[in-house]
Amino acid sequence: MKIKEITAFPIRISRSSEEEGNDLPTVIDFGDYFIDEQAFTSIYSKHHETTVIKIETDTGIVGWGEAQSPVSPRTTQAIVEDLVRPLVMGRDPFDIEAIWTRNYGAMRERGHPTGFYLDAIGGTDIALWDIIGKVTGMPVHKLAGGRYRQKVKLYAGLGGTDPEQVADMAEEHVGIGYKALKLHLLLDADGVAEIARAVRN
C-alpha cells in the first residue's frame, strides 16, 4: 500500500451574529482578522477556520486529518501542497514515524519547527493514523499504546466583553454538562475580574 495523493481543504465558516467573540474590545480590524489594539495578543479570525487533510492510498483507503488552522487555513494548505506532499507521495502509510520525522526535519534549519508547519504535518499524521486504523480494524488508541483512562474531562472555551452575556453562556454550557470552562478574555485586569465574578456566580 502506497500514498497516492494528499489534498488539503481550507475551511472557513462564518460565525452567527449571536456567537461569542462578536463583542470585541478596541481592535485593529483588517477584514477577516483582528488583533487587540492595546495588548500584544495573537491574531484572531472573525470566522471558524481550519484545514482538513485527505490522504488517498493506491488500495482505495482514505484517511482524514485536521491541521489546526484558527487563522489563514490557506497558509496550511500551501504548506501541505508545496512542502509536505513531495515528502509523502509514494510512501507506505505504516511508516508513520519515519514520515513525521522526515517532514519535521525538512524545515528544521529554516526556523519553522512550530506554527503552521507543525500544524500541517500534525494533520498529515492524523490522516495516516486514520488509514492505519482502517486497515487494521483497530481504534487508534490501541495502535498508539492503549487507553490510559475511561473518561476525558472536557472544557468549553468562552469569550466576550459583557459580564452578563459571558455568564449566560457559562450557565448554558454548565447546563449541557461541562464541568470546566476556559475564559478567553481580551480585557484589562479589572474587566477580566468582573467577568470572572459573574461567571463564578
N, C-alpha and C positions, 0 to 999 in steps of 0.2 A: 504494500500500500504506500502510495506517494502523495504528497501535496500537489494538487493540480492547479489550484487558484486560491488567492486570498483577496478579499474585497472589503473595503471599509465604507460604511454608510454614516455620514454625519447627520445627526438628527437634531432638529430644533422644534420644540413645541411651545406655542405661546401660552403664557400664564393667563388664567381668567382674572377678571378685574377684582374678584373677591379674595384672591390668593394673597398670602403673606408676601412681604417684600415690596409691595407697591407704595407703601407709605414710607418714603425714604428720607434720611437726613439730607442736609445740603450736599449735593454730589456734583462731580464733573461728569456731565452726560455726553456720551459720544455714540449716539444711535442705539445699537442693540446692547451696549455695555455701559457701565458706570463705575466710578470709583469715589470713595468718600473724599470730599473736598478738604476736610480738616485733619484726617488721620492717614497714616501710611498703611493702607489695607490692600488686599488683593482686588483685582478687577472682578466685577460681578456681572452676570448676564441678566437681562430682563426676561429671559425665556428659560425653559428647561432644556438643557443641551447635553448631548453625549455622542459617542461614536460606537456603532455596533460593527463587529468584525465577523466575517463569514469565511471559513476555510473549507474548501472542497477537496475531496480526495479522488484519486482515479478509480476507486471502487464505488463511488456514489455516496459515501458517508460525508455528511456535512456537520461541521462544528461551529458553534456560535459563541462569541465572547463580547464583553463590553469593555471598552477602553475609556476610562473616566475622562470626560471632557466637559467640565462645567462651563467652560468658555471656549470658543473657537474650535468646534469639532472638525472643521475643515483642515485645521492645522494637524490634528491627529491623523486624519485621512491621508494627507500628503506624506506624512512620515511613514505610514503603513505602505503606501504605494511606492514611494521613492527609495526608502531605506530598508524596511523590513521585508517587503515582498521578494527582492532578489536573493535574500539570505535564507528564505524558507521554501522557495519553489523547488520541487523535486525531492524534498526531504521526507523521511519516514516520520509520521506524526508521533510515533512512540519514542523518538529521540528527543523528548521534550526538554530535558535538562541541557543537552548539547545545543539545541536550537536557542534556548533562552540565553545561555552563556555566549553563544556566537553573536546574537543580536546585541546583548548588553556590551560586550567587548568592542563591537564595531564603532561605537561612538565614545568610548571611554576617554580617548585622548583629546576629544573635542569639547570636553567640559559639559557633556549632556547626560550624566548618569541619573538624572531625575526629571521631573516635569513631564511635558508632552511625550518625550521619547519613551520614558519608562511606562507611561500610560499606554502607549501604542504596543509595546512588547508585552505588557501585562494583559491586555485584551487578547492578544495573539495567543498567549499562554492559556488563558481561559478557554478559547476555542479549541486548542489542542487537547486539553483535558476533556472537553465535551466529546471530541472524537474518540478518545481512548475509552471513555465511559461507555459510549455507544457500542464500540467494537467488543468490549469485554462483557457488556451487560451488567456492569457494576456501577454503584454510585461512586462519585469521585472521592468522597471522604474515605472509602475503603482503599482506593488506589493510592491516596496521598498519606496513608499511615494510620487510618482508623478514626473512629469517633471518640472524642475526648469527653463529651458531656451529652446529656439528654436534651437540654434546653439551652437556648441562647437568649440573653436579655437584650431587648431592642430599646432604642430611644427614638423619640420624634424630635426633629430639629425645627425650631420655630424662630421667627424673626418679626420685626416690626418696630414701630416707634411709639405707638399708642398703648399705654399700660392696660387699659380695659380690653382692647382688641386682642392683645397677646394673651391676656389672662383667659379670655373666652376661648381662644384656640387651644390653650393648655387644658382647660376644662373639657373641651371636646375630645382631645386626644387621650386624656386620662380616662374619660368615659368609654372610649373604644377598648381600653385595656393597657395602654402604655403605662409603665411604672417609672419611667425615666424620661426627662426632657433635656434638650440642649438648646440654649438660647443663643442665637446669632444676632447680636445687637451692635449696630453701628452708631453708638451714642457715647456721650461723655459718662464719667463715673456716676454722676447723680441720676442721669437718665436710665442707666443700667440698673442702679439700685431701686429706682421707682418701679420699673417693670418687674424686677425680681421679687419685690414685695408683693405686687399684685398677683403674680403667678403663684407664689407661695401661699397666699391667702386663698 
